Amino acid sequence: MAKRIRYYYDEESCTFQEEKASAQSIFKKTLVILAGCGILAYSIFFDDPKTIYLKNQNEKLKTELQVLTNSLAVLEDQVDKLHDEDNKLLRSLIPEATQIDEGAWNGGIGGSSNDPNTPEDLKNAKDRLKTLERKVDIQGKSFNHLHELMTSNDYRIRHTPAIRPVRGTVISGFGQRMHPLQKIRKMHWGLDMQASMGTPIISSADGVVTLVRKSKGGYGNQIEITHGSTGYVTKYAHMREIHVKKGQKVKRGEEIGLSGNSGLSKGPHLHYEIILNGKKIDPIEFFYGGMKKSDYAKLKELAKKDTESMD
């Protein structure tokens, strides 16, 4: 392309003269070009204050979202544990209470947002929050229902075995066990609980003493308590002393005697049984009252071990 030549009209010579670029005009043009390039470069490589502010806010929101996500995880775990305790522990006190439907408990919910501009992490957090709110609502209604049943079933609750008869741990559990003296495996119908000679034994529920027997063989000195019309009967065996009489009413937690080594026994302990409607059942499922969940879990693990019984 040919160089463009600019002309101007010279009034003195009355002719058109070729325009010559002055150093000053060249300098001004250069400054304008450099300034333009500088502005363009700044806009490319540097953020303006508003953009910087928005980026900072975005990072702050990301941090807050992470904290929210971590908190949701903790709350989800706590709510699920409450749900588990509700179904496995509280409802065993009230047989007529139906368990929470697992399908409803674990059921999903619709998406929280159809906005394509909503970040995926935020969508997930909103969905988890909605699920948590739904579970809290279900569990709240369940607890209210249980409270109503417990209030109307106060008699059953007071007459249902729910605490340990002695403070000791489990030596041998319910099930097939090696007999310590006969040296054969046979059904062990109760729990052998650690209890040194003379340890106080308490009733595990309200009831009436229906059997008092002293013997040098078998279960040794023993008592049975019938717990009203609930169908429950509890047996306490190998006692050293019996502090109640047949026909006597007792309350949960009331002392009924002292542990010992009477009858066919390997050593001092308490043999404890629970009978429901004539059938012997595992007493370990009825030790939840007054115990920390962690201690109760350890006790259940001990009861599962295939250890030699004490009687």
C-alpha positions in Angstrom: 0.0 0.0 0.0 1.4 3.4 -1.0 2.2 5.8 1.8 -0.6 8.4 2.2 0.7 11.9 1.7 -1.1 14.8 3.4 -1.1 18.3 1.9 -1.9 21.8 3.2 -2.6 25.1 1.3 0.2 27.7 1.6 -1.4 31.1 1.4 1.9 32.9 0.7 2.8 30.8 -2.4 -0.9 30.1 -3.2 0.1 26.4 -3.7 -0.5 23.1 -2.0 2.5 22.0 0.0 3.3 18.5 1.3 2.7 18.3 5.1 5.8 17.4 7.1 5.3 15.7 10.5 6.8 17.7 13.3 8.7 16.1 16.2 6.0 17.5 18.5 3.1 16.0 16.6 5.0 12.6 16.4 5.5 12.8 20.2 1.9 13.5 20.9 0.7 10.7 18.7 3.2 8.3 20.3 1.9 9.2 23.8 -1.7 8.6 22.7 -0.8 5.2 21.3 1.3 4.2 24.4 -1.6 5.4 26.7 -4.0 3.3 24.8 -1.7 0.2 24.9 -1.3 0.7 28.7 -5.0 0.9 29.3 -5.5 -2.3 27.2 -2.7 -4.1 29.0 -4.0 -3.2 32.4 -7.5 -4.4 31.5 -6.0 -7.7 30.4 -3.5 -8.4 33.2 -5.0 -6.6 36.2 -8.5 -6.7 37.7 -10.4 -3.5 38.5 -11.4 -2.9 42.1 -15.0 -4.2 41.6 -13.7 -7.5 40.1 -11.2 -7.9 43.0 -14.0 -7.3 45.5 -16.3 -9.9 43.8 -13.4 -12.4 43.7 -12.8 -12.0 47.4 -16.5 -12.4 48.2 -16.6 -15.5 46.1 -13.6 -17.1 48.0 -15.3 -16.1 51.3 -18.6 -17.8 50.2 -16.6 -20.9 49.2 -15.1 -21.1 52.7 -18.5 -20.6 54.4 -20.0 -23.3 52.1 -17.3 -25.7 53.2 -18.0 -24.9 56.9 -21.8 -25.4 56.3 -21.1 -28.8 54.5 -19.0 -30.0 57.5 -21.7 -28.9 60.0 -24.3 -30.7 57.9 -22.3 -33.9 58.1 -22.1 -33.7 61.9 -25.9 -33.0 62.2 -26.7 -35.8 59.7 -24.7 -38.3 61.9 -26.4 -37.1 65.1 -29.9 -37.4 63.6 -29.3 -40.9 62.3 -28.0 -41.9 65.7 -31.2 -40.6 67.3 -33.2 -42.5 64.8 -31.2 -45.7 65.6 -31.7 -45.2 69.3 -35.4 -44.6 68.8 -35.9 -47.8 66.8 -33.7 -50.2 68.8 -33.9 -48.9 72.3 -36.9 -46.7 73.1 -39.4 -48.8 71.2 -38.4 -52.0 73.0 -40.1 -50.4 76.0 -43.3 -50.0 74.1 -44.0 -53.1 72.0 -47.1 -51.5 70.4 -45.1 -48.6 69.0 -44.3 -49.2 65.3 -40.9 -48.4 64.0 -40.3 -45.5 61.6 -40.6 -46.7 58.0 -37.1 -46.9 56.6 -38.4 -46.0 53.1 -39.8 -42.7 54.4 -36.7 -42.1 56.5 -34.2 -42.6 53.6 -36.5 -41.3 50.9 -35.0 -38.7 48.5 -36.4 -35.3 47.7 -36.6 -33.2 44.5 -33.8 -31.0 43.3 -33.5 -27.8 45.3 -32.8 -25.6 42.3 -33.2 -25.7 38.5 -31.1 -22.6 38.0 -28.1 -23.6 35.8 -26.1 -20.7 37.3 -26.3 -22.3 40.8 -23.0 -24.0 41.7 -23.2 -27.7 42.1 -21.8 -27.6 45.7 -24.5 -25.2 46.7 -27.2 -27.4 45.1 -26.0 -30.4 47.0 -25.8 -28.5 50.3 -29.4 -27.3 49.8 -30.6 -30.8 49.0 -28.9 -32.2 52.1 -30.4 -29.5 54.3 -33.9 -30.3 53.0 -33.3 -34.0 53.7 -32.1 -33.1 57.2 -35.1 -30.9 57.9 -37.4 -33.7 56.7 -35.7 -36.3 59.0 -35.8 -33.9 62.0 -39.6 -33.4 61.3 -40.2 -37.2 61.1 -38.1 -37.9 64.2 -39.8 -35.0 66.1 -43.2 -36.5 65.3 -42.0 -39.9 66.3 -40.7 -38.7 69.7 -44.0 -36.9 70.3 -45.9 -40.2 69.5 -43.6 -42.1 71.8 -44.1 -39.6 74.6 -47.9 -40.0 74.3 -47.6 -43.7 74.4 -45.2 -43.6 77.3 -47.5 -41.3 79.2 -50.5 -43.6 78.6 -48.3 -46.7 79.2 -46.6 -45.6 82.4 -47.6 -48.9 84.1 -45.9 -51.0 81.4 -42.8 -48.9 81.5 -42.4 -49.2 85.3 -43.0 -52.9 85.1 -40.6 -53.7 82.3 -37.0 -54.7 83.2 -34.7 -51.9 82.1 -31.6 -51.7 84.3 -28.8 -53.9 85.5 -29.4 -55.8 88.7 -25.8 -55.3 89.8 -23.1 -52.8 88.7 -20.6 -55.5 87.6 -19.8 -56.4 84.0 -20.9 -59.5 82.1 -18.9 -62.7 82.6 -20.9 -65.0 80.4 -23.9 -64.3 78.2 -27.1 -66.0 77.0 -26.7 -69.0 74.8 -24.7 -72.2 74.4 -21.8 -72.1 76.9 -19.3 -74.5 78.5 -20.5 -75.5 82.0 -17.7 -74.8 84.5 -18.3 -78.0 86.6 -19.9 -80.5 84.2 -17.5 -79.6 81.4 -20.1 -79.9 78.7 -21.7 -77.3 76.4 -25.2 -76.6 77.4 -27.8 -73.8 77.1 -27.1 -70.9 79.5 -30.4 -69.3 80.1 -29.3 -66.0 81.6 -26.4 -63.7 82.2 -23.6 -64.3 84.7 -22.6 -60.9 86.1 -19.5 -60.0 88.0 -20.4 -59.4 91.7 -18.1 -60.0 94.6 -19.5 -61.6 97.7 -22.1 -59.3 99.4 -22.7 -56.9 96.4 -26.2 -55.3 96.6 -28.7 -56.7 94.1 -31.6 -54.5 92.9 -34.9 -55.2 91.2 -34.8 -54.2 87.5 -38.5 -53.1 87.5 -41.5 -52.7 89.7 -43.2 -56.0 90.6 -44.1 -58.6 93.3 -41.9 -61.2 94.7 -43.4 -64.5 93.7 -40.7 -67.0 94.6 -38.2 -67.2 97.4 -36.1 -70.3 97.6 -33.0 -71.3 99.6 -31.0 -74.3 98.4 -27.5 -75.7 98.4 -27.8 -77.0 94.8 -28.8 -75.7 91.4 -29.5 -72.0 91.5 -28.8 -71.9 95.2 -30.6 -69.0 97.0 -32.8 -67.4 94.5 -35.9 -65.2 94.1 -38.3 -64.4 91.2 -40.2 -61.2 90.7 -43.3 -61.1 88.6 -43.7 -57.7 86.9 -47.5 -57.1 86.9 -49.5 -58.0 83.8 -46.6 -57.3 81.4 -45.7 -61.0 81.1 -42.2 -60.3 82.5 -40.6 -62.4 85.3 -37.0 -61.8 86.5 -34.8 -64.4 88.3 -31.9 -63.6 90.6 -29.8 -66.6 91.7 -26.7 -67.8 93.7 -27.5 -65.1 96.3 -25.8 -65.0 99.7 -28.7 -63.1 101.4 -32.3 -62.5 100.5 -33.9 -59.3 101.8 -37.5 -59.7 100.6 -40.4 -62.0 101.3 -42.8 -63.8 98.9 -45.7 -61.5 98.1 -43.7 -58.3 98.8 -44.0 -55.4 96.4 -40.8 -53.9 95.1 -39.8 -50.9 93.0 -37.3 -50.6 90.3 -33.9 -50.0 91.9 -34.9 -51.3 95.3 -32.4 -53.6 97.0 -33.6 -57.2 97.2 -30.5 -59.0 98.5 -26.8 -59.6 98.3 -24.8 -61.6 95.8 -23.0 -64.8 96.7 -21.9 -68.3 95.7 -24.7 -70.5 96.8 -25.8 -73.6 94.8 -24.0 -75.1 91.9 -21.6 -72.1 91.2 -18.0 -71.7 90.2 -17.6 -68.5 92.3 -19.3 -65.4 93.6 -21.5 -63.8 90.9 -25.1 -63.1 90.1 -27.0 -65.2 87.6 -29.8 -63.1 86.1 -32.7 -64.2 83.9 -35.7 -62.6 82.2 -38.7 -64.7 81.2 -41.4 -63.2 78.9 -44.7 -65.1 78.8 -43.0 -68.3 79.9 -40.1 -68.0 77.5 -36.6 -67.2 78.6 -35.0 -64.3 76.6 -31.6 -62.6 76.5 -31.4 -60.1 79.4 -28.7 -58.0 77.7 -31.4 -56.3 75.6 -32.8 -54.8 78.8 -29.8 -53.0 80.2 -30.2 -49.7 78.3 -31.6 -47.8 81.3 -29.1 -45.6 83.2 -26.2 -46.5 81.0 -24.1 -44.6 78.5 -24.5 -45.9 74.9 -20.8 -46.6 74.7 -20.8 -48.6 78.0 -23.9 -50.5 76.9 -22.3 -51.4 73.5 -19.2 -52.8 75.4 -21.5 -54.9 77.6 -23.3 -56.3 74.6 -20.0 -57.3 73.0 -18.9 -59.1 76.2 -22.2 -61.0 76.3 -21.6 -62.3 72.8 -18.2 -63.9 73.6 -18.2 -67.7 73.9 -16.9 -67.7 77.5 -17.3 -70.4 80.1 -20.3 -69.8 82.3 -20.2 -69.6 86.1 -23.0 -72.0 86.8 
